Amino acid sequence: MQVARTITHAFELFGKRWTGPLVSVLTAGPAYSADLHGAIPGITQRMLSNRLAELGARELTVREVDEGPPLRVFYRLTEAGTALEPTLRALSQWAETYLLEGDQ
């Protein structure tokens, strides 16, 4: 039963739209807010801000300020966030094999 309980917690976070793509983009390294917005087609600035705040509250991302000029905000994954990279890569491979094979 422990697996069902823990996977439920994981999907409560990653089942939300945009969370997976956002973390995936950040696995490549720190990114400015504007770059994140451009890298994820369809996400609104408000939703981006909400997801980044939620990931920060879960200690998966860190918000940092580049004093500039101009003043710019960037985000990076924490150690816990970076630890998701192999899982996201495996999930992406699974989706490519089993979900997208008929779409190509």
N, C-alpha and C positions, 0 to 999 in steps of 0.2 A: 504493500500500500504506500510505502514511502515514495516510490517512483512516481506514482500518480499524483501525489501531493506536490512534489517538487516540480514536476513538469507543468502542473497547473499554474504555479507561480511564474514559471518562465514564460508560458504562453499568455498570461495576463499582461505581461509587459510587451513581448514580441508579437503578440497577436494584434496589437494596435497598428493601424495603418501608418506607414512611414518609418517606424522604429527600426526594422531590419535594414532597409536601404540606407538609413542615416548612419547606423553603426558600420555598415559595410563600407560606406564612403570614408568614414573616419579611420578604418583599418589601414588605409594608405598613408595616414599621417595627419597631423594637425591641419585644420582648415578654417578659413575665415567664414563667417556667417553667410556672406554674399556668395562665396564659392559653393557652400553646401546647398544653398537655395538653387543655384544654377545646375548643380550636379544631380538633383532629384526632380525630374520633370513632374509638374502637377502639384507639388507641395506649395502651400501658401506660406507667406512669411509668419503669419500667426501660428500656424500648425508647426512650423519648424521651431519657433520659439517655445511652444508648449512641449514638444517632444524633447528638445534639448534640456529644458528645465526638469522634466521628468527623469531623463537619463542622469542628469546631475544629482538629483535628489537620491537616486539609487546608487550613486557613486560609480557610475560607469563612464562619465565624461567630466571634464574640468573646463570651466570657462576662464579664459585669460584675456587680459587687455594689452594690446600693443599700443603704447602711448603715442606712437606716431611722431609727427603729424602725417596724416590724419589719424585720429584715434580709431582703432579697429579692434573688434572682438574676434577671437578665434577659439576653437574648441579642439580638445584632444581626448583620446581615450585614456582612462586610468588603467592600472594593471588589471583590474577586473574586466574592464571593457576590452582590452587587448586580448585577454584570455578567450574571448568569444571567436576570434578569427578562425581557428581550425574548425569550429562547429559551423560557422557561417559558410566556410569554403565547402565543407562536406554537404551541407544542406543545398547549396547552389548546385553542386555536382549531381545530387540526387534529383533535384528539380529538372535539371537539363536532361538527365537520363529518362526519368519516368513521367514527367509532366509535359515537357516540351517536345518530346520525340515526334509527336504527330503534327506539331505546329510548324515544323521546318519544311 
